[in-house]
Amino acid sequence: MRISRSQAQENHDKVVEVAARLFRERGFEGVAVGELMKAAGFTHGGFYNHFDSKEALAAEALDHAFRSMDAERAKARSLDELVTGYLSDAARRAPGRTCPAAALGGDAARQPEPVKAVFAEGLERIFASVAERLPAGETQRADAIALFSRMAGAMILARALPDDSPLAREILSTALDASRRDLQP
């Protein structure tokens, strides 16, 4: 039985959305195509109706994850609000719904060039959106890169620790305090 183009697109989008979450939770290699399709509510056999390869899905899902975060950053009323939300314990406990840079940075380094290119494009948008919230000047982009690198690095380290780790909370708190100091005029 054939499905309409709009239904096929909805199915495709659902697989991408589920993949974006699962890849951030478990890494690119931590999710098999069969379990991904099952989580999206489809059979394994339907995968190749939508994607040429797992790599193609990884690139599309990563782009979806970064674009979702673009929308979240745009909602932040201030840079302080953005930094505070990013470095929260709630964000630490929700890798599947938060920043793909912190969730997949190490994984992306081992992916093929097309996936790395999507990662680079996502980072460029993050740096630009952070920079536009900083005071204008010669170091605006460098300051944005430094700030976001601190944020993502702190999140990566905090997530590597047990859920109840006081050190994880200390890492996030220290990074938040240092970031806020750097944001002071």
ABEGO torsion letter per residue (X at the ends): XBBBAAAAAAAAAAAAAAAAAAAAAAEAAABBAAAAAAAAGBBAAAAAAABABAAAAAAAAAAAAAAAAAAAAAABABAAAAAAAAABAAAAABAAABBAAAAAAAAAAABBAAAAAAAAAAAAAAAAAAAAABBBEAAAAAAAAAAAAAAAAAAAAAAABBAABAAAAAAAAAAAAAAAAAABX
